[in-house]
């Protein structure tokens, strides 16, 4: 069972988790980049379907989506696929995909210095 300390909204919880991972391990992302990442996680991979859903849901162009892909690649959040052309999520996000799919119940512990 996955329990979030959020508004009990699955979409909001996933968005918060993705934002935290980006901030802790990469660079902060813009709200548009976060929107795109959440669509990718919702679909399960960086694919034409994820790009199309993003363009429809957020009323953006193909060129703007390509710019977001480039920025996320530069931040190392998206990486080149090993055996095919295209992009893939960084391995840190694989656990998020498993949590979303209900394949694993993981706890996330944030440790910080005071």
N, CA, C and O of each residue as an XYZ file, in Angstrom:
456
protein
N       0.843     -1.174      0.000
C       0.000      0.000      0.000
C       0.891      1.242      0.000
O       1.885      1.308      0.724
N       0.527      2.204     -0.807
C       1.279      3.457     -0.886
C       0.492      4.531     -0.157
O      -0.680      4.765     -0.455
N       1.131      5.172      0.787
C       0.474      6.260      1.498
C       1.285      7.524      1.289
O       2.491      7.552      1.531
N       0.620      8.548      0.844
C       1.271      9.827      0.596
C       0.793     10.832      1.627
O      -0.375     10.826      2.013
N       1.698     11.698      2.074
C       1.236     12.777      2.914
C       1.005     13.983      2.014
O       1.793     14.928      1.980
N      -0.074     13.916      1.307
C      -0.461     14.979      0.394
C      -1.982     15.054      0.415
O      -2.617     14.558      1.346
N      -2.550     15.652     -0.574
C      -3.994     15.836     -0.623
C      -4.735     14.549     -0.976
O      -5.914     14.604     -1.327
N      -4.090     13.416     -0.893
C      -4.665     12.116     -1.252
C      -5.012     12.046     -2.734
O      -5.815     11.213     -3.155
N      -4.415     12.910     -3.504
C      -4.613     12.927     -4.951
C      -3.383     12.303     -5.587
O      -2.272     12.805     -5.422
N      -3.579     11.214     -6.313
C      -2.468     10.462     -6.903
C      -1.631     11.322     -7.836
O      -0.402     11.248     -7.807
N      -2.273     12.132     -8.657
C      -1.559     12.980     -9.613
C      -0.699     14.007     -8.882
O       0.448     14.241     -9.261
N      -1.247     14.616     -7.842
C      -0.496     15.610     -7.069
C       0.687     14.943     -6.373
O       1.781     15.507     -6.331
N       0.474     13.753     -5.829
C       1.537     13.035     -5.134
C       2.678     12.689     -6.085
O       3.848     12.853     -5.738
N       2.344     12.212     -7.279
C       3.375     11.871     -8.262
C       4.137     13.127     -8.671
O       5.362     13.106     -8.787
N       3.413     14.212     -8.887
C       4.040     15.471     -9.277
C       5.016     15.946     -8.195
O       6.117     16.401     -8.507
N       4.615     15.840     -6.932
C       5.486     16.252     -5.834
C       6.731     15.373     -5.763
O       7.838     15.875     -5.570
N       6.555     14.081     -5.916
C       7.682     13.149     -5.859
C       8.673     13.412     -6.994
O       9.882     13.437     -6.766
N       8.174     13.604     -8.197
C       9.042     13.884     -9.346
C       9.786     15.197     -9.137
O      10.979     15.285     -9.431
N       9.109     16.202     -8.642
C       9.750     17.489     -8.375
C      10.869     17.353     -7.343
O      11.942     17.936     -7.502
N      10.614     16.584     -6.292
C      11.623     16.373     -5.252
C      12.833     15.639     -5.829
O      13.970     16.028     -5.563
N      12.606     14.589     -6.609
C      13.721     13.845     -7.214
C      14.560     14.749     -8.114
O      15.790     14.691     -8.084
N      13.901     15.574     -8.903
C      14.642     16.480     -9.793
C      15.489     17.452     -8.988
O      16.653     17.686     -9.316
N      14.915     18.013     -7.944
C      15.629     18.991     -7.129
C      16.802     18.362     -6.399
O      17.876     18.959     -6.326
N      16.611     17.152     -5.852
C      17.663     16.509     -5.074
C      18.803     15.963     -5.925
O      19.968     16.083     -5.545
N      18.486     15.369     -7.064
C      19.503     14.661     -7.829
C      19.941     15.353     -9.115
O      20.987     15.015     -9.669
N      19.173     16.296     -9.588
C      19.507     16.956    -10.851
C      19.486     18.458    -10.628
O      20.138     18.965     -9.715
N      18.755     19.156    -11.444
C      18.531     20.589    -11.272
C      17.040     20.790    -11.108
O      16.241     19.925    -11.466
N      16.673     21.933    -10.567
C      15.246     22.224    -10.492
C      14.690     22.311    -11.900
O      15.377     22.723    -12.834
N      13.450     21.919    -12.033
C      12.805     21.944    -13.340
C      11.722     23.017    -13.345
O      11.175     23.381    -12.304
N      11.430     23.509    -14.536
C      10.346     24.474    -14.673
C       9.014     23.735    -14.550
O       8.972     22.506    -14.608
N       7.952     24.475    -14.382
C       6.644     23.831    -14.268
C       6.278     23.102    -15.559
O       5.635     22.054    -15.508
N       6.672     23.633    -16.707
C       6.400     22.987    -17.992
C       7.182     21.680    -18.120
O       6.651     20.683    -18.608
N       8.448     21.684    -17.681
C       9.255     20.466    -17.705
C       8.656     19.414    -16.769
O       8.638     18.224    -17.086
N       8.175     19.861    -15.630
C       7.537     18.957    -14.678
C       6.255     18.375    -15.266
O       5.966     17.192    -15.085
N       5.489     19.206    -15.969
C       4.280     18.725    -16.649
C       4.638     17.611    -17.627
O       3.969     16.579    -17.675
N       5.689     17.825    -18.402
C       6.101     16.823    -19.385
C       6.546     15.530    -18.699
O       6.159     14.441    -19.121
N       7.351     15.646    -17.650
C       7.811     14.455    -16.927
C       6.641     13.660    -16.349
O       6.654     12.430    -16.370
N       5.644     14.351    -15.840
C       4.481     13.660    -15.283
C       3.694     12.939    -16.374
O       3.163     11.855    -16.136
N       3.614     13.523    -17.557
C       2.965     12.831    -18.674
C       3.755     11.580    -19.062
O       3.174     10.530    -19.335
N       5.072     11.702    -19.084
C       5.918     10.553    -19.414
C       5.722      9.443    -18.385
O       5.594      8.276    -18.754
N       5.698      9.788    -17.118
C       5.516      8.791    -16.069
C       4.117      8.188    -16.152
O       3.937      6.996    -15.903
N       3.141      8.996    -16.495
C       1.780      8.496    -16.662
C       1.689      7.465    -17.785
O       0.994      6.458    -17.652
N       2.397      7.718    -18.898
C       2.416      6.790    -20.028
C       3.342      5.611    -19.739
O       3.057      4.483    -20.141
N       4.444      5.868    -19.046
C       5.378      4.800    -18.694
C       6.701      4.865    -19.420
O       7.624      4.120    -19.092
N       6.812      5.750    -20.412
C       8.070      5.889    -21.143
C       8.026      7.161    -21.979
O       6.965      7.747    -22.197
N       9.205      7.575    -22.441
C       9.282      8.700    -23.362
C       8.892      8.144    -24.725
O       9.653      7.400    -25.344
N       7.707      8.509    -25.183
C       7.196      7.944    -26.428
C       6.384      8.996    -27.177
O       6.131     10.090    -26.672
N       5.989      8.637    -28.379
C       5.139      9.526    -29.176
C       3.829      9.778    -28.440
O       3.312     10.895    -28.459
N       3.290      8.748    -27.793
C       2.043      8.902    -27.044
C       2.197      9.928    -25.919
O       1.317     10.765    -25.723
N       3.296      9.868    -25.188
C       3.530     10.816    -24.098
C       3.671     12.230    -24.643
O       3.130     13.175    -24.068
N       4.391     12.381    -25.745
C       4.565     13.705    -26.357
C       3.230     14.250    -26.850
O       2.917     15.420    -26.629
N       2.439     13.405    -27.520
C       1.135     13.834    -28.029
C       0.193     14.223    -26.892
O      -0.501     15.236    -26.978
N       0.169     13.418    -25.829
C      -0.681     13.749    -24.676
C      -0.275     15.080    -24.065
O      -1.126     15.887    -23.689
N       1.039     15.304    -23.967
C       1.525     16.569    -23.422
C       1.079     17.735    -24.299
O       0.595     18.746    -23.789
N       1.239     17.600    -25.615
C       0.869     18.688    -26.525
C      -0.629     18.975    -26.471
O      -1.037     20.135    -26.535
N      -1.444     17.944    -26.355
C      -2.894     18.140    -26.293
C      -3.314     18.709    -24.941
O      -4.053     19.692    -24.880
N      -2.846     18.095    -23.860
C      -3.269     18.510    -22.517
C      -2.781     19.903    -22.131
O      -3.453     20.614    -21.384
N      -1.614     20.292    -22.640
C      -1.043     21.584    -22.243
C      -1.010     22.585    -23.390
O      -0.385     23.641    -23.291
N      -1.693     22.239    -24.482
C      -1.840     23.137    -25.628
C      -0.510     23.774    -26.039
O      -0.355     24.995    -26.037
N       0.429     22.919    -26.385
C       1.749     23.390    -26.782
C       2.113     22.807    -28.146
O       1.470     21.874    -28.627
N       3.132     23.359    -28.746
C       3.521     22.955    -30.101
C       4.573     21.849    -30.066
O       5.158     21.547    -29.026
N       4.788     21.269    -31.221
C       5.812     20.235    -31.380
C       7.202     20.821    -31.111
O       8.048     20.169    -30.500
N       7.427     22.046    -31.569
C       8.724     22.713    -31.375
C       8.989     22.963    -29.893
O      10.104     22.761    -29.410
N       7.944     23.409    -29.170
C       8.104     23.665    -27.743
C       8.386     22.370    -26.995
O       9.198     22.349    -26.069
N       7.724     21.299    -27.391
C       7.956     19.995    -26.773
C       9.390     19.537    -27.028
O      10.031     18.977    -26.139
N       9.887     19.772    -28.226
C      11.274     19.412    -28.551
C      12.257     20.207    -27.699
O      13.284     19.672    -27.280
N      11.956     21.480    -27.438
C      12.817     22.300    -26.575
C      12.835     21.755    -25.150
O      13.881     21.735    -24.501
N      11.683     21.318    -24.670
C      11.604     20.750    -23.320
C      12.416     19.458    -23.246
O      13.128     19.224    -22.269
N      12.309     18.621    -24.277
C      13.119     17.401    -24.339
C      14.608     17.723    -24.278
O      15.365     17.056    -23.571
N      15.021     18.735    -25.011
C      16.434     19.138    -25.028
C      16.877     19.619    -23.650
O      17.951     19.247    -23.177
N      16.057     20.442    -23.006
C      16.421     20.948    -21.675
C      16.520     19.817    -20.654
O      17.436     19.794    -19.833
N      15.566     18.872    -20.708
C      15.614     17.739    -19.776
C      16.801     16.828    -20.060
O      17.353     16.222    -19.141
N      17.196     16.729    -21.321
C      18.391     15.953    -21.678
C      19.643     16.646    -21.153
O      20.539     15.992    -20.620
N      19.707     17.961    -21.302
C      20.853     18.723    -20.800
C      20.978     18.627    -19.278
O      22.083     18.683    -18.738
N      19.851     18.484    -18.595
C      19.852     18.336    -17.136
C      20.108     16.880    -16.723
O      20.173     16.573    -15.533
N      20.254     15.988    -17.709
C      20.535     14.564    -17.508
C      19.359     13.796    -16.897
O      19.540     12.694    -16.379
N      18.157     14.375    -16.958
C      16.953     13.695    -16.497
C      16.503     12.692    -17.556
O      16.016     11.609    -17.233
N      16.670     13.065    -18.816
C      16.433     12.154    -19.925
C      17.785     11.746    -20.491
O      18.676     12.580    -20.655
N      17.932     10.475    -20.785
C      19.192      9.950    -21.319
C      18.910      9.226    -22.630
O      17.781      8.810    -22.889
N      19.937      9.080    -23.448
C      19.776      8.359    -24.706
C      19.563      6.875    -24.426
O      20.173      6.309    -23.518
N      18.694      6.257    -25.214
C      18.478      4.818    -25.069
C      19.738      4.087    -25.492
O      20.452      4.541    -26.386
N      20.016      2.958    -24.854
C      21.249      2.221    -25.134
C      21.228      1.519    -26.480
O      22.228      1.532    -27.198
N      20.114      0.909    -26.832
C      20.099      0.070    -28.029
C      19.168      0.582    -29.122
O      19.076     -0.030    -30.186
N      18.491      1.672    -28.883
C      17.574      2.235    -29.869
C      17.780      3.742    -29.915
O      18.470      4.317    -29.074
N      17.172      4.363    -30.904
C      17.189      5.818    -30.925
C      16.082      6.321    -30.010
O      15.102      5.619    -29.761
N      16.243      7.517    -29.522
C      15.238      8.105    -28.649
C      15.779      8.337    -27.255
O      16.966      8.152    -26.986
N      14.893      8.740    -26.387
C      15.249      9.079    -25.008
C      14.569      8.141    -24.037
O      13.558      7.512    -24.348
N      15.151      8.065    -22.851
C      14.598      7.274    -21.773
C      14.747      8.074    -20.490
O      15.605      8.952    -20.400
N      13.918      7.776    -19.501
C      14.056      8.424    -18.201
C      15.312      7.920    -17.502
O      15.701      6.764    -17.668
N      15.937      8.785    -16.728
C      17.068      8.384    -15.900
C      16.610      7.253    -14.976
O      15.434      7.178    -14.622
N      17.521      6.393    -14.596
C      17.178      5.216    -13.793
C      16.533      5.570    -12.449
O      15.792      4.754    -11.901
N      16.791      6.749    -11.910
C      16.159      7.147    -10.647
C      14.638      7.171    -10.763
O      13.927      6.980     -9.777
N      14.151      7.407    -11.971
C      12.713      7.498    -12.160
C      12.060      6.140    -12.379
O      10.833      6.048    -12.397
N      12.844      5.095    -12.545
C      12.284      3.752    -12.724
C      11.517      3.318    -11.481
O      10.474      2.671    -11.588
N      12.026      3.669    -10.304
C      11.314      3.346     -9.068
C       9.985      4.087     -8.992
O       9.000      3.544     -8.491
N       9.950      5.327     -9.486
C       8.707      6.085     -9.503
C       7.692      5.376    -10.390
O       6.518      5.276    -10.033
N       8.136      4.885    -11.540
C       7.243      4.144    -12.436
C       6.695      2.899    -11.749
O       5.513      2.583    -11.887
N       7.547      2.190    -11.009
C       7.097      0.994    -10.300
C       6.099      1.335     -9.198
O       5.130      0.606     -8.987
N       6.332      2.430     -8.504
C       5.394      2.866     -7.461
C       4.049      3.221     -8.089
O       2.998      2.829     -7.582
N       4.086      3.964     -9.190
C       2.858      4.360     -9.881
C       2.085      3.142    -10.357
O       0.859      3.104    -10.252
N       2.789      2.152    -10.876
C       2.149      0.935    -11.366
C       1.719      0.000    -10.242
O       1.061     -1.009    -10.495
N       2.082      0.322     -9.007
C       1.722     -0.519     -7.875
C       2.581     -1.769     -7.753
O       2.213     -2.708     -7.047
N       3.728     -1.789     -8.438
C       4.599     -2.965     -8.406
C       5.427     -3.029     -7.134
O       5.853     -4.108     -6.721
N       5.652     -1.899     -6.522
C       6.407     -1.943     -5.278
C       5.948     -0.843     -4.348
O       5.554      0.242     -4.774
N       6.010     -1.152     -3.084
C       5.692     -0.172     -2.048
C       7.014      0.231     -1.430
O       7.608     -0.530     -0.666
N       7.466      1.403     -1.753
C       8.752      1.871     -1.247
C       8.521      3.042     -0.313
O       7.563      3.801     -0.455
N       9.405      3.163      0.623
C       9.410      4.335      1.470
C      10.481      5.285      0.999
O      11.544      4.855      0.553
N      10.222      6.531      1.091
C      11.201      7.538      0.701
C      11.553      8.321      1.950
O      10.677      8.856      2.631
N      12.825      8.383      2.240
C      13.300      9.086      3.411
C      14.131     10.268      2.940
O      15.082     10.094      2.179
N      13.786     11.445      3.377
C      14.555     12.638      3.060
C      15.399     12.998      4.262
O      14.868     13.207      5.353
N      16.713     13.073      4.077
C      17.632     13.423      5.143
C      18.237     14.771      4.778
O      18.692     14.963      3.650
N      18.244     15.682      5.698
C      18.797     16.997      5.415
C      19.544     17.506      6.644
O      19.271     17.116      7.779
N      20.482     18.379      6.372
C      21.257     18.977      7.455
C      20.551     20.231      7.945
O      20.014     21.011      7.158
N      20.561     20.405      9.239
C      19.930     21.604      9.806
C      20.965     22.680     10.012
O      20.638     23.770     10.482
